[in-house]
Amino acid sequence: MKNRIFPIVTALLYLALIANGQSFNNAGSTGMQFLKIGTSARAGGMGNAFGSVSGDVSSLALNPASIGTIENISLSVNHTTWVEQTDINFIGLVVPLSDRVNIALHTTYLTSGNIEITTIDIPEGTGQYYDVADVAVGFTSSVRLTAQLTFASTIKYLQERIYDVSTDGLSLDAGMWYATGFKSLNLGFSVTNLGFEQQFSGKPLEVRYAPADPAEPEVRAELQTEKFALPLSFRASGSFDLFEMFDEKTTSHQLITAVDFLQNADTRERVNIGSEYRFEEMLFLRGGYQFNADELSWSTGIGALVSMSGNDIQFDVSASSLGRFGMHYRLGLAIFAKVR
């Protein structure tokens, strides 16, 4: 099995090197930036150090292979308040088809609210408004090759609209989750947002030219916008129960500690660290920090798990610092059905 894992990890690292080589040359050149914004309240409370934490539907956007350990139908709904009245909503559903195969469907939707149009002549505002809307819809399939190893891939439909211009296309995510067998140490690797360049089009880009000869028909043309790449990302992650590392495993108290190395195609390398203290699998306290991430820094969160009508329901809330942009908050609800 180790012989099979090695070339796959090597391929993922190779993609990371490609992204690293582009990061400084392509700073600010990628579009669909909403794909880089965390949408999970639980992960947000841990500083988005979540690529190797399994069993959570909301991890689909970080590492699709993390859903491989989910044994029952599970639903996750998360709401994020971002900067300047921007809201991001995430809905994900995981359905186990067998002991080894899970499928999932998720969507992420960003809305900006109304933004007043300004011009050079009327900088205080024209009284007209526009908005921004981004959406990603993904279908995931995960396969557990062994009790320790899971592979998964996601195909996503992406659309970004600004006013009346828009672009859409497809992208691919791929991930691996591996339980090492050493204490509680788990590893995760993922590559997200693999796809072709995008280009905006729409009615505001259409132009008409009057011919010199009135007898000739007018000339219709369309302004061509510059193409942009998707925000390709590579994530290498590790997590473990700190208490189990130094003592025997217990279900009463757990301290999940996680570290993620993140390389985006248009930014410098980042390191996320986070932890989650679990008491009796009912109460959760979280904290995390994102290094080398400009305005992003510390985060904290809490969660609670209750049983209702035979199902487990988890509530999560997190708060994160955006530096000069203030605080932003996430709310999450997860339902774990007890039927198979």
C-alpha positions in Angstrom: 0.0 0.0 0.0 2.9 2.4 0.8 4.2 1.8 -2.7 0.9 3.0 -4.1 0.7 6.1 -1.9 4.2 7.4 -2.7 3.7 8.3 -6.4 0.3 9.9 -5.6 1.8 12.1 -2.9 4.7 12.9 -5.3 2.3 14.0 -7.9 0.5 16.3 -5.5 3.8 17.8 -4.3 4.7 18.4 -8.0 1.5 20.4 -8.5 2.4 22.4 -5.4 5.8 23.2 -6.8 4.0 24.5 -10.0 1.8 26.7 -7.9 4.7 27.9 -5.9 6.6 28.9 -9.0 3.6 30.9 -10.2 2.7 32.6 -6.9 5.0 35.6 -7.0 4.7 36.2 -10.8 0.9 35.9 -10.7 0.0 37.9 -7.5 -3.5 39.2 -7.9 -4.0 37.7 -11.4 -6.5 34.9 -10.5 -10.2 35.3 -10.4 -13.1 33.7 -8.6 -11.4 34.6 -5.3 -14.5 33.4 -3.4 -13.2 29.9 -3.8 -10.4 30.8 -1.3 -12.7 32.0 1.4 -13.4 29.4 4.2 -17.1 28.6 4.6 -17.1 26.2 7.6 -17.9 27.5 11.1 -16.1 24.6 12.6 -13.0 24.9 10.4 -13.1 28.6 10.8 -12.8 28.3 14.6 -9.6 26.2 14.0 -8.0 28.8 11.7 -9.0 26.6 8.7 -6.4 24.0 9.7 -8.9 21.4 8.7 -7.6 19.4 5.7 -6.9 16.2 7.6 -9.9 16.4 10.0 -12.3 13.7 8.8 -16.0 13.1 9.2 -17.3 16.7 8.5 -19.4 17.6 5.4 -18.2 21.2 5.5 -14.6 20.0 4.7 -15.7 19.3 1.1 -14.2 22.6 -0.1 -10.8 21.9 1.6 -10.2 18.2 1.1 -13.0 16.1 -0.5 -11.4 12.9 0.8 -12.3 14.0 4.4 -15.8 12.7 3.9 -14.7 9.1 3.5 -15.3 8.2 7.1 -18.9 9.5 7.2 -21.1 6.4 7.8 -24.6 8.0 7.7 -26.5 10.6 5.6 -25.2 14.0 6.8 -26.1 17.5 6.0 -24.2 20.7 6.7 -25.4 24.3 6.4 -23.0 27.3 7.1 -23.4 31.1 6.8 -20.5 33.5 6.7 -20.6 37.3 7.1 -17.7 38.7 5.1 -16.6 42.3 4.4 -18.9 45.1 3.3 -22.2 43.3 3.6 -20.9 40.3 1.6 -22.5 37.0 2.7 -21.4 33.5 1.8 -23.6 30.4 2.2 -22.6 26.8 2.0 -24.8 23.7 1.9 -23.4 20.2 1.6 -25.0 16.7 1.7 -23.1 13.4 2.0 -24.8 10.1 1.2 -23.0 6.7 1.8 -23.6 4.2 -1.0 -21.7 1.4 0.7 -19.1 0.8 3.3 -16.4 2.1 0.9 -18.1 4.6 -1.4 -19.7 8.0 -0.5 -21.1 10.6 -2.8 -21.7 14.3 -1.9 -23.3 17.4 -3.4 -22.4 20.9 -2.2 -22.9 24.5 -3.2 -21.3 27.8 -2.2 -23.0 31.0 -3.0 -21.7 34.5 -2.4 -23.7 37.7 -2.7 -22.5 41.3 -2.3 -25.8 43.1 -1.8 -26.5 46.3 -3.7 -23.5 48.5 -4.6 -24.1 52.0 -5.8 -22.7 52.9 -9.2 -20.3 55.8 -9.3 -18.8 57.6 -12.3 -16.0 60.2 -12.9 -18.7 62.9 -13.3 -20.8 61.6 -10.4 -18.4 60.2 -7.8 -21.0 60.5 -5.0 -23.2 58.0 -6.7 -25.7 57.9 -9.6 -28.6 56.4 -7.7 -28.3 53.2 -9.7 -27.0 49.9 -8.2 -25.3 46.7 -9.2 -24.4 43.5 -7.4 -21.9 40.6 -7.5 -22.9 37.0 -7.3 -20.6 33.9 -7.3 -21.6 30.3 -7.2 -19.9 26.9 -7.1 -21.8 23.6 -7.3 -19.8 20.4 -6.8 -20.3 16.7 -7.0 -18.0 14.5 -5.0 -17.2 10.8 -5.1 -15.0 9.2 -2.4 -13.6 5.7 -2.2 -12.1 4.0 0.8 -9.5 1.7 -0.5 -8.7 0.5 3.0 -9.8 1.4 6.5 -7.0 3.9 6.6 -6.9 5.3 3.0 -9.5 7.4 1.1 -9.3 9.0 -2.3 -11.9 11.5 -3.6 -12.5 13.9 -6.4 -14.9 16.7 -7.0 -16.1 18.2 -10.3 -17.4 21.8 -9.8 -19.5 24.2 -12.0 -18.4 27.7 -11.3 -20.0 31.0 -12.2 -19.0 34.6 -11.4 -21.2 37.6 -12.2 -20.4 41.3 -11.8 -23.2 43.5 -12.8 -24.3 42.2 -16.3 -20.9 40.5 -17.2 -20.2 37.0 -16.2 -18.1 33.9 -16.7 -18.5 30.2 -16.0 -16.7 27.0 -16.4 -15.7 23.7 -14.7 -12.9 22.8 -12.3 -11.6 19.8 -10.5 -10.6 19.0 -6.9 -8.7 15.9 -5.8 -7.8 14.7 -2.3 -6.4 12.0 -0.2 -6.9 11.2 3.5 -4.7 8.7 5.4 -4.9 7.4 8.9 -1.3 6.5 9.6 -1.9 4.0 12.4 0.5 5.8 14.7 -1.6 6.9 17.6 -4.3 9.3 16.2 -2.1 10.9 13.5 -4.0 11.6 10.3 -2.7 13.1 7.1 -4.5 14.9 4.3 -3.4 16.1 0.8 -5.6 18.0 -1.7 -5.4 20.0 -4.9 -8.3 22.3 -5.6 -9.5 24.6 -8.4 -7.8 22.8 -11.3 -9.3 24.3 -14.4 -9.0 26.3 -17.6 -8.7 30.1 -17.8 -11.9 32.1 -17.7 -13.0 35.3 -19.5 -15.9 37.7 -18.8 -18.5 38.4 -21.4 -21.9 40.2 -21.4 -24.1 42.9 -22.8 -22.1 45.9 -21.2 -19.1 44.8 -23.3 -21.0 45.1 -26.6 -20.3 48.2 -28.6 -21.7 49.6 -31.8 -19.9 51.8 -34.4 -21.7 54.1 -36.8 -20.2 53.7 -40.3 -18.9 56.7 -42.2 -21.4 56.1 -45.0 -25.0 56.3 -43.6 -26.0 53.8 -46.2 -23.9 51.1 -44.5 -25.2 49.1 -41.5 -23.7 49.8 -38.1 -20.9 47.7 -37.0 -21.4 45.6 -33.9 -18.5 44.3 -31.8 -17.6 43.1 -28.3 -14.8 44.3 -26.1 -12.5 41.4 -25.1 -11.6 41.2 -21.4 -8.3 39.7 -20.3 -8.4 36.0 -19.4 -7.6 34.9 -15.9 -6.7 31.7 -14.1 -8.5 29.9 -11.3 -7.0 30.1 -7.8 -5.2 26.8 -7.9 -4.4 25.6 -4.3 -2.4 22.8 -2.7 -2.9 21.8 0.9 -0.9 19.3 3.0 -2.3 18.7 6.4 -1.8 16.7 9.6 -3.9 16.3 12.8 -3.8 14.2 16.0 -5.3 14.0 19.4 -2.7 15.6 21.7 -4.0 13.8 24.8 -3.7 10.4 23.0 -0.2 11.1 21.9 1.0 11.2 25.5 -1.5 9.0 27.2 -4.2 6.4 26.5 -7.1 7.2 24.3 -10.2 8.5 26.1 -13.6 9.6 24.8 -14.2 12.0 27.7 -11.5 14.5 26.7 -9.8 15.1 23.4 -7.6 17.9 22.1 -7.5 17.7 18.3 -4.4 19.6 17.1 -4.1 20.4 13.3 -1.5 22.0 11.0 -2.1 22.9 7.4 0.5 24.0 4.8 -1.3 25.9 2.1 0.1 27.1 -1.3 -2.1 29.2 -3.6 -1.1 30.0 -7.1 -1.3 33.8 -6.5 -0.1 34.2 -2.9 2.8 33.3 -0.6 2.9 30.0 1.3 0.6 30.0 4.4 0.6 27.9 7.6 -2.6 27.4 9.5 -2.7 25.9 13.0 -5.7 25.1 15.1 -7.1 23.0 17.9 -10.4 21.7 19.1 -11.1 20.6 22.7 -13.9 18.0 22.9 -15.7 17.3 26.2 -17.8 14.1 26.1 -18.3 14.6 22.4 -20.9 17.2 23.4 -19.1 20.5 23.9 -16.3 21.9 21.6 -13.9 24.8 22.2 -11.8 25.9 19.2 -8.9 28.2 18.4 -6.5 28.8 15.5 -4.1 31.1 13.7 -3.2 31.8 10.1 0.3 32.8 9.4 1.6 34.8 6.5 -1.9 35.6 5.4 -2.0 39.4 5.3 -5.1 40.5 7.1 -6.2 37.0 8.3 -4.9 36.0 11.7 -6.5 34.6 14.9 -9.9 32.8 15.2 -11.9 31.2 17.9 -15.2 29.2 18.0 -17.5 27.0 20.0 -19.8 24.1 19.2 -22.4 21.8 20.8 -23.8 18.4 19.9 -27.2 17.2 20.9 -29.4 14.2 20.0 -32.9 14.8 18.8 -35.3 12.2 17.4 -32.5 9.7 17.1 -30.3 12.1 15.1 -27.2 14.0 16.1 -27.4 17.8 15.6 -24.3 20.0 15.9 -24.3 23.8 16.2 -21.1 25.8 15.6 -20.2 29.4 15.7 -16.8 31.0 15.0 -15.3 34.5 15.0 -12.2 35.5 13.0 -10.1 38.6 12.7 -9.8 40.3 9.3 -7.3 42.9 10.5 -8.2 46.4 9.3 -11.5 45.0 7.9 -12.7 44.1 11.4 -14.3 40.8 12.5 -16.3 38.2 10.6 -18.5 35.5 11.9 -19.7 32.0 10.8 -22.7 30.0 11.9 -23.0 26.3 11.2 -25.6 23.6 11.5 -24.8 19.9 10.9 -27.3 17.0 11.0 -26.1 13.4 11.2 -28.9 10.9 10.5 -28.8 7.6 12.3 -30.1 5.6 9.4 -28.0 4.0 6.7 
